[in-house]
């Protein structure tokens, strides 16, 4: 489930890059304006990453991670439902912020969950999830654009995101309190 959540973030980046022309055409924007779909996502992801330490201290790593997966998925769906370009940008901001922990916190969970002996295998599987995006994303985006509407590039995150959320909520253990 950790690999699935990590893949959501990286696949999304690849799918969006392929779909910018279709989205721009739908909203009647040029390439310079449409590229803000990626820009606002990247900026808010960076802000989200900077806030992860603070938020995990207050709420716990599991709550922040599972909330991130759920928020990323729901705001992805809202991106697909956007009626204006401005709505799309607002939803992409929130999607980027919630998605910040999908990669950043996932590696920490893998390191905590697996023993030193099996950690290298676990990190290899996690890395596969991380690297799936740049390979699968453009292929998936191209297929969706070819056979469906650009909105489906956002809807595809919802079932996989909900599956990852439920699996993580059920199987991921709470943070261990460390005495320092």
C-alpha positions in Angstrom: 0.0 0.0 0.0 3.0 2.3 0.6 4.2 1.6 -2.9 0.8 2.3 -4.3 0.6 5.6 -2.6 4.1 6.6 -3.7 3.2 5.6 -7.3 0.1 7.8 -7.3 2.3 10.9 -6.9 4.8 10.0 -9.5 2.3 8.6 -12.1 0.3 11.8 -11.7 3.3 13.9 -12.7 3.8 11.8 -15.9 0.2 11.7 -16.8 -0.3 15.5 -16.4 2.7 16.4 -18.6 1.2 14.4 -21.5 -2.2 16.0 -21.0 -1.4 19.7 -20.9 -2.3 20.4 -24.5 -5.8 18.8 -24.1 -6.5 20.6 -20.9 -5.3 23.9 -22.4 -7.5 23.4 -25.4 -10.5 22.6 -23.1 -10.0 25.8 -21.1 -8.9 27.9 -24.1 -5.5 28.7 -22.6 -2.1 28.8 -24.2 0.9 26.7 -23.2 2.4 29.4 -20.9 -0.8 29.6 -18.9 -1.5 25.9 -18.9 2.0 25.1 -17.5 0.8 26.6 -14.2 -1.0 23.3 -13.6 2.4 21.8 -13.0 3.9 24.9 -11.4 1.3 25.3 -8.7 1.5 21.6 -7.9 5.2 21.7 -7.6 5.2 24.9 -5.4 2.5 23.6 -3.0 4.3 20.2 -2.8 7.4 21.9 -1.7 5.5 23.9 0.9 3.9 20.7 2.0 7.2 19.0 2.4 8.5 21.8 4.5 5.6 21.5 6.8 5.7 17.7 7.2 8.1 17.7 10.2 5.9 20.2 12.1 2.6 18.4 11.2 3.9 14.9 12.0 5.0 16.1 15.5 1.6 17.4 16.2 -0.7 14.8 14.6 1.6 11.7 14.1 3.1 10.4 10.9 0.4 7.8 10.2 -2.4 10.4 10.4 -0.5 12.9 8.1 0.4 10.2 5.6 -3.1 8.7 5.4 -4.7 12.1 5.3 -2.3 13.0 2.5 -3.2 10.0 0.4 -6.9 10.7 0.9 -6.6 14.4 0.2 -4.4 13.9 -2.9 -7.0 11.5 -4.3 -10.1 13.7 -3.5 -8.5 16.8 -4.9 -7.5 14.8 -8.0 -11.1 14.0 -8.5 -12.0 17.7 -8.1 -9.4 18.6 -10.7 -11.2 16.3 -13.1 -14.5 18.0 -12.2 -13.1 21.5 -12.7 -15.4 23.8 -14.7 -12.9 26.7 -15.0 -9.1 26.9 -15.2 -9.0 28.8 -12.0 -10.8 26.0 -10.2 -8.3 23.6 -11.7 -5.4 25.6 -10.3 -6.9 25.8 -6.8 -7.5 22.1 -6.7 -4.0 21.4 -8.0 -2.6 23.5 -5.2 -4.4 21.4 -2.6 -3.5 18.2 -4.5 0.1 19.2 -4.4 0.0 20.1 -0.7 -1.7 16.8 0.3 0.6 14.8 -2.0 3.8 16.1 -0.4 4.0 13.3 2.0 3.3 10.5 -0.4 6.9 10.2 -1.3 8.7 12.0 1.6 7.0 10.0 4.4 6.8 6.7 2.6 10.5 6.0 2.7 10.5 6.7 6.4 7.8 4.1 6.9 9.6 1.5 4.9 12.8 2.1 6.9 10.8 1.7 10.2 8.8 -1.3 9.2 11.5 -3.6 7.8 14.4 -5.0 9.7 18.0 -4.2 8.7 18.2 -7.7 7.1 15.2 -7.2 4.8 15.4 -3.5 4.3 17.3 -3.5 1.0 14.5 -5.7 -0.6 11.8 -3.5 0.8 13.6 -0.3 -0.5 13.9 -2.0 -3.9 10.1 -2.5 -4.0 9.5 1.0 -2.8 11.9 2.4 -5.4 9.9 0.5 -8.1 6.8 2.3 -6.9 8.7 5.6 -7.1 10.1 5.0 -10.6 6.9 3.6 -12.0 5.6 7.1 -12.5 8.0 8.3 -15.1 7.5 5.1 -17.1 3.8 4.4 -16.6 2.5 8.0 -16.4 3.2 9.1 -20.0 1.9 5.8 -21.4 -1.2 5.9 -19.3 -1.8 9.5 -20.0 -1.4 8.9 -23.7 -3.9 6.1 -23.6 -6.4 8.1 -21.6 -6.2 11.1 -23.9 -6.5 8.9 -27.0 -9.5 6.9 -25.9 -11.2 9.0 -23.2 -11.4 12.6 -22.0 -8.6 14.4 -20.3 -10.7 14.5 -17.1 -10.1 10.8 -16.6 -6.4 11.4 -16.0 -7.5 12.8 -12.6 -10.3 10.3 -12.0 -7.8 7.4 -12.3 -6.2 8.5 -9.0 -9.4 8.1 -7.0 -9.9 4.3 -6.9 -6.2 3.6 -6.4 -5.9 6.4 -3.8 -8.9 5.0 -1.9 -7.5 1.5 -2.0 -4.1 2.8 -0.7 -5.9 4.9 2.0 -7.9 1.9 3.3 -4.9 -0.4 3.2 -2.7 2.1 5.0 -5.4 2.9 7.6 -5.9 -0.8 8.3 -2.3 -2.1 8.2 0.0 0.8 9.0 0.8 0.9 12.7 0.7 4.1 14.8 3.9 6.0 15.4 6.1 4.7 18.2 6.8 7.3 20.9 10.5 7.7 21.3 12.0 8.9 24.5 14.7 11.4 23.8 
